[in-house]
Amino acid sequence: MRRDSELRKPEILEEYKKHFWKPLEPIVDNKKCTLCKTCERVCPKAAITINNKVKINSDLCDGCLICLRECPEAAIKEKLMDK
């Protein structure tokens, strides 16, 4: 199994995406978000960054949706991804 740091390399990321497709992705409603950074702390892939708004890196996100379950403001929803 690859380490998360290896997935940041473009050539490895493309190969990974061919074999591991996630059906759901998190979408943030920035109007509801209070920038509490809970999602950033709980993300096991470090796919979430927060500056003035929440940004989810879809290349790093594995679709576990822990961020959705842990968001105290219910500002994160799930969306079915296109393959």
PyMOL commands that place a pseudoatom at each C-alpha (Angstrom):
pseudoatom trace, name=CA, resn=MET, resi=1, chain=A, elem=C, hetatm=0, pos=[0.000, 0.000, 0.000]
pseudoatom trace, name=CA, resn=ARG, resi=2, chain=A, elem=C, hetatm=0, pos=[1.266, 3.437, -0.860]
pseudoatom trace, name=CA, resn=ARG, resi=3, chain=A, elem=C, hetatm=0, pos=[1.939, 6.104, 1.706]
pseudoatom trace, name=CA, resn=ASP, resi=4, chain=A, elem=C, hetatm=0, pos=[0.008, 9.375, 1.422]
pseudoatom trace, name=CA, resn=SER, resi=5, chain=A, elem=C, hetatm=0, pos=[3.192, 11.325, 0.721]
pseudoatom trace, name=CA, resn=GLU, resi=6, chain=A, elem=C, hetatm=0, pos=[3.816, 9.173, -2.349]
pseudoatom trace, name=CA, resn=LEU, resi=7, chain=A, elem=C, hetatm=0, pos=[0.383, 10.090, -3.743]
pseudoatom trace, name=CA, resn=ARG, resi=8, chain=A, elem=C, hetatm=0, pos=[1.536, 13.686, -4.079]
pseudoatom trace, name=CA, resn=LYS, resi=9, chain=A, elem=C, hetatm=0, pos=[3.855, 12.671, -6.928]
pseudoatom trace, name=CA, resn=PRO, resi=10, chain=A, elem=C, hetatm=0, pos=[1.965, 13.250, -10.220]
pseudoatom trace, name=CA, resn=GLU, resi=11, chain=A, elem=C, hetatm=0, pos=[2.963, 9.973, -11.889]
pseudoatom trace, name=CA, resn=ILE, resi=12, chain=A, elem=C, hetatm=0, pos=[1.954, 7.876, -8.871]
pseudoatom trace, name=CA, resn=LEU, resi=13, chain=A, elem=C, hetatm=0, pos=[-1.251, 9.853, -8.370]
pseudoatom trace, name=CA, resn=GLU, resi=14, chain=A, elem=C, hetatm=0, pos=[-2.423, 9.143, -11.928]
pseudoatom trace, name=CA, resn=GLU, resi=15, chain=A, elem=C, hetatm=0, pos=[-1.780, 5.414, -11.523]
pseudoatom trace, name=CA, resn=TYR, resi=16, chain=A, elem=C, hetatm=0, pos=[-3.581, 5.413, -8.165]
pseudoatom trace, name=CA, resn=LYS, resi=17, chain=A, elem=C, hetatm=0, pos=[-6.628, 7.166, -9.649]
pseudoatom trace, name=CA, resn=LYS, resi=18, chain=A, elem=C, hetatm=0, pos=[-6.914, 4.498, -12.360]
pseudoatom trace, name=CA, resn=HIS, resi=19, chain=A, elem=C, hetatm=0, pos=[-7.317, 1.733, -9.771]
pseudoatom trace, name=CA, resn=PHE, resi=20, chain=A, elem=C, hetatm=0, pos=[-9.041, 3.367, -6.810]
pseudoatom trace, name=CA, resn=TRP, resi=21, chain=A, elem=C, hetatm=0, pos=[-12.108, 5.315, -7.798]
pseudoatom trace, name=CA, resn=LYS, resi=22, chain=A, elem=C, hetatm=0, pos=[-14.240, 6.873, -5.076]
pseudoatom trace, name=CA, resn=PRO, resi=23, chain=A, elem=C, hetatm=0, pos=[-18.001, 7.152, -5.702]
pseudoatom trace, name=CA, resn=LEU, resi=24, chain=A, elem=C, hetatm=0, pos=[-18.652, 10.118, -3.375]
pseudoatom trace, name=CA, resn=GLU, resi=25, chain=A, elem=C, hetatm=0, pos=[-16.877, 13.385, -2.777]
pseudoatom trace, name=CA, resn=PRO, resi=26, chain=A, elem=C, hetatm=0, pos=[-17.391, 16.055, -0.123]
pseudoatom trace, name=CA, resn=ILE, resi=27, chain=A, elem=C, hetatm=0, pos=[-18.695, 19.485, -1.139]
pseudoatom trace, name=CA, resn=VAL, resi=28, chain=A, elem=C, hetatm=0, pos=[-18.437, 22.458, 1.232]
pseudoatom trace, name=CA, resn=ASP, resi=29, chain=A, elem=C, hetatm=0, pos=[-21.139, 25.085, 1.603]
pseudoatom trace, name=CA, resn=ASN, resi=30, chain=A, elem=C, hetatm=0, pos=[-18.923, 28.061, 2.435]
pseudoatom trace, name=CA, resn=LYS, resi=31, chain=A, elem=C, hetatm=0, pos=[-21.965, 30.092, 3.537]
pseudoatom trace, name=CA, resn=LYS, resi=32, chain=A, elem=C, hetatm=0, pos=[-22.591, 27.628, 6.390]
pseudoatom trace, name=CA, resn=CYS, resi=33, chain=A, elem=C, hetatm=0, pos=[-18.925, 27.053, 7.206]
pseudoatom trace, name=CA, resn=THR, resi=34, chain=A, elem=C, hetatm=0, pos=[-17.582, 28.895, 10.271]
pseudoatom trace, name=CA, resn=LEU, resi=35, chain=A, elem=C, hetatm=0, pos=[-13.931, 28.014, 9.496]
pseudoatom trace, name=CA, resn=CYS, resi=36, chain=A, elem=C, hetatm=0, pos=[-13.623, 26.023, 12.726]
pseudoatom trace, name=CA, resn=LYS, resi=37, chain=A, elem=C, hetatm=0, pos=[-11.034, 23.729, 11.044]
pseudoatom trace, name=CA, resn=THR, resi=38, chain=A, elem=C, hetatm=0, pos=[-12.593, 20.521, 12.372]
pseudoatom trace, name=CA, resn=CYS, resi=39, chain=A, elem=C, hetatm=0, pos=[-12.634, 19.037, 8.868]
pseudoatom trace, name=CA, resn=GLU, resi=40, chain=A, elem=C, hetatm=0, pos=[-8.969, 19.922, 8.337]
pseudoatom trace, name=CA, resn=ARG, resi=41, chain=A, elem=C, hetatm=0, pos=[-8.005, 18.227, 11.618]
pseudoatom trace, name=CA, resn=VAL, resi=42, chain=A, elem=C, hetatm=0, pos=[-9.960, 15.010, 11.028]
pseudoatom trace, name=CA, resn=CYS, resi=43, chain=A, elem=C, hetatm=0, pos=[-9.040, 14.427, 7.367]
pseudoatom trace, name=CA, resn=PRO, resi=44, chain=A, elem=C, hetatm=0, pos=[-6.756, 11.353, 7.285]
pseudoatom trace, name=CA, resn=LYS, resi=45, chain=A, elem=C, hetatm=0, pos=[-5.372, 12.310, 3.851]
pseudoatom trace, name=CA, resn=ALA, resi=46, chain=A, elem=C, hetatm=0, pos=[-4.613, 15.978, 4.599]
pseudoatom trace, name=CA, resn=ALA, resi=47, chain=A, elem=C, hetatm=0, pos=[-6.786, 16.856, 1.601]
pseudoatom trace, name=CA, resn=ILE, resi=48, chain=A, elem=C, hetatm=0, pos=[-8.421, 19.871, 3.253]
pseudoatom trace, name=CA, resn=THR, resi=49, chain=A, elem=C, hetatm=0, pos=[-6.860, 23.303, 3.565]
pseudoatom trace, name=CA, resn=ILE, resi=50, chain=A, elem=C, hetatm=0, pos=[-8.439, 26.394, 5.066]
pseudoatom trace, name=CA, resn=ASN, resi=51, chain=A, elem=C, hetatm=0, pos=[-7.530, 30.005, 4.440]
pseudoatom trace, name=CA, resn=ASN, resi=52, chain=A, elem=C, hetatm=0, pos=[-10.494, 32.314, 3.864]
pseudoatom trace, name=CA, resn=LYS, resi=53, chain=A, elem=C, hetatm=0, pos=[-12.573, 29.310, 2.806]
pseudoatom trace, name=CA, resn=VAL, resi=54, chain=A, elem=C, hetatm=0, pos=[-12.375, 25.516, 2.805]
pseudoatom trace, name=CA, resn=LYS, resi=55, chain=A, elem=C, hetatm=0, pos=[-10.673, 23.864, -0.157]
pseudoatom trace, name=CA, resn=ILE, resi=56, chain=A, elem=C, hetatm=0, pos=[-10.742, 20.101, -0.682]
pseudoatom trace, name=CA, resn=ASN, resi=57, chain=A, elem=C, hetatm=0, pos=[-8.067, 18.659, -2.938]
pseudoatom trace, name=CA, resn=SER, resi=58, chain=A, elem=C, hetatm=0, pos=[-9.965, 16.005, -4.893]
pseudoatom trace, name=CA, resn=ASP, resi=59, chain=A, elem=C, hetatm=0, pos=[-6.721, 14.319, -5.922]
pseudoatom trace, name=CA, resn=LEU, resi=60, chain=A, elem=C, hetatm=0, pos=[-5.835, 13.605, -2.298]
pseudoatom trace, name=CA, resn=CYS, resi=61, chain=A, elem=C, hetatm=0, pos=[-9.355, 13.008, -0.974]
pseudoatom trace, name=CA, resn=ASP, resi=62, chain=A, elem=C, hetatm=0, pos=[-10.272, 9.313, -0.833]
pseudoatom trace, name=CA, resn=GLY, resi=63, chain=A, elem=C, hetatm=0, pos=[-13.987, 9.895, -0.246]
pseudoatom trace, name=CA, resn=CYS, resi=64, chain=A, elem=C, hetatm=0, pos=[-14.105, 8.607, 3.336]
pseudoatom trace, name=CA, resn=LEU, resi=65, chain=A, elem=C, hetatm=0, pos=[-16.445, 11.508, 4.286]
pseudoatom trace, name=CA, resn=ILE, resi=66, chain=A, elem=C, hetatm=0, pos=[-15.139, 11.750, 7.845]
pseudoatom trace, name=CA, resn=CYS, resi=67, chain=A, elem=C, hetatm=0, pos=[-15.192, 15.517, 7.343]
pseudoatom trace, name=CA, resn=LEU, resi=68, chain=A, elem=C, hetatm=0, pos=[-18.928, 15.365, 6.585]
pseudoatom trace, name=CA, resn=ARG, resi=69, chain=A, elem=C, hetatm=0, pos=[-19.694, 13.370, 9.726]
pseudoatom trace, name=CA, resn=GLU, resi=70, chain=A, elem=C, hetatm=0, pos=[-17.554, 15.561, 11.989]
pseudoatom trace, name=CA, resn=CYS, resi=71, chain=A, elem=C, hetatm=0, pos=[-18.590, 19.018, 10.709]
pseudoatom trace, name=CA, resn=PRO, resi=72, chain=A, elem=C, hetatm=0, pos=[-20.418, 20.746, 13.605]
pseudoatom trace, name=CA, resn=GLU, resi=73, chain=A, elem=C, hetatm=0, pos=[-22.221, 23.132, 11.233]
pseudoatom trace, name=CA, resn=ALA, resi=74, chain=A, elem=C, hetatm=0, pos=[-23.341, 20.500, 8.681]
pseudoatom trace, name=CA, resn=ALA, resi=75, chain=A, elem=C, hetatm=0, pos=[-21.574, 22.594, 6.040]
pseudoatom trace, name=CA, resn=ILE, resi=76, chain=A, elem=C, hetatm=0, pos=[-20.258, 19.570, 4.128]
pseudoatom trace, name=CA, resn=LYS, resi=77, chain=A, elem=C, hetatm=0, pos=[-22.467, 17.473, 1.887]
pseudoatom trace, name=CA, resn=GLU, resi=78, chain=A, elem=C, hetatm=0, pos=[-21.729, 14.493, -0.346]
pseudoatom trace, name=CA, resn=LYS, resi=79, chain=A, elem=C, hetatm=0, pos=[-21.896, 14.489, -4.117]
pseudoatom trace, name=CA, resn=LEU, resi=80, chain=A, elem=C, hetatm=0, pos=[-21.843, 11.523, -6.467]
pseudoatom trace, name=CA, resn=MET, resi=81, chain=A, elem=C, hetatm=0, pos=[-18.706, 11.718, -8.587]
pseudoatom trace, name=CA, resn=ASP, resi=82, chain=A, elem=C, hetatm=0, pos=[-18.566, 11.236, -12.306]
pseudoatom trace, name=CA, resn=LYS, resi=83, chain=A, elem=C, hetatm=0, pos=[-16.164, 8.499, -13.307]
for i in range(1, 83): cmd.bond("trace and resi %d" % i, "trace and resi %d" % (i + 1))
show_as sticks, trace
zoom trace
